[in-house]
Amino acid sequence: MTKPLLELSQLAASAAGVAILRGVSLTVGAGELHVLMGPNGAGKSTLAGVLAGHPGYQVTGGTARFCGDDLLALAPDERARRGLFLAFQYPVSVPGVSLTDFLIAAVGARQPAAVPSVVSRHARPPAADAVAARLQPLLADLRLAPEVASRDVNGDLSGGEKKKSELVQLGMLQPRLALLDEPDSGLDVDALRSIAAQIARHHKQGMAIVLITHYNRILAYLKPDQVHVMASGRIVRSGGADLAEEVERGGYEPLVKMKNEK
């Protein structure tokens, strides 16, 4: 039997002494698309941050295994090198670092064997050719201007364009598991379709994805393997795509109430 790609068991975490995750158990197989829904304050973004190694959170219990290894024992950069990717809910700008240079560094870090021990400062980085060949097609797929490649990371971009830039990075790095924190928030209809199409393509090609969202609308373009509802730091209900439709009809409160009554 194939081992799960990601396996969480009663994962608990806090921030500044306040408990946020209160026992999250979740199993994601290779190539699966899981959708995580829930009201504000449910712990969805905290879960993504904990898995990525955000220093603002303290793990207080439970386990998290990625590709069979103890994820929590790894530094954030090592988690990324092993194929974990986080697309932020609020992408930040990185002044002084172009998107191209950032991706060359990131791709190179994922392929350390390809980087010589001594490199002339005038030498072309080993990952530069791979980035040059793929970056413009990725920008075009998401309807971003070619000059975005030479701008600072997320510099002078609208909120929707920043979300697209995160998907460009995803397409370049091709992680084993992508944590996408509300990639659909603040998007117009055209941008939503564009981003959903990219997510669907990666899923079809075998990438495992955990998609965090408040709304059902992006699921009109996706076929999730499982949908989970999170509330008060726990997953309170799991099911298929029909669960998202149930949330759309009745909101989160009936599901949370039903869980509390059991």
Steps between C-alpha positions, in 0.01 A plus 500: 500500500637843403592724792306829529681808373383706798372350823388713795392350830346715773719796402472784751660844487484842661612856437612731781365248749153482344390156377387504136532145368336256741564160346500491119515159335527484122642263240588615148613249238731571209319690225187567706313830516358581843291809566501651849208729581383673814402832657744776592714401798458126441876443478535437128782747434666404827508138384668602174750715689584224748561252219726747320697569820386855582696608810200683646328172589596248767405136454362374833395147410441237235706403199547596135675272253590590143624231262536277807730742688435715806406831340516691828867412548595676175591867455271699267755503216546123524123450481499705180795306356315175560206624299264695726370829358287769665311764300421778746158644571658847493808482275765755594733698277874437509676827410826468312445140386354442155263212440752347258789516751278365775397202290856429388603487867199287597543250216871479574429431868272212403784350291812537719686225314493716189673792676881486489686554828683802358326732254641815347288802580487563125383146416145436389312318781426134413124552538486810278436316174215297648336814638549693176336223297191467719431837657345689208259215410388486865441875505305478175283215631394720790467814287779685676711751306844377385672781692380348830803270464739792552305677774552450872314197633135616526612858439241739354244221465132505590364253751381268227829525313687405817288186526589420139868562575480237775363254242789585266739404780303181556523411133872558495584307817263204444480392866374165625242675718359851455323681784289771335362747752192667349633541145146601397448790743451841343497373141270602218332228295765488227788482747319229696461287187865552409630397843258208527615372160862500620410319821300242306792447260747439783256260667452310175878474461532336841574782745344463846315815605335625818282794397371734771190698413189657651279454200367236266542705183851379406378140527288557190829459311665229714437138596621451859569157639381611842350807663555576870328752724710647779372682809654593836835348406368160394368328188134446586376340179647338189335389179485543125420801283140486623622616843608832347155532346346433842710782645387729217135428578502508878826658616741358755292531815280190448807280441679631808185465712448143379860412594465652847180307568664163430 
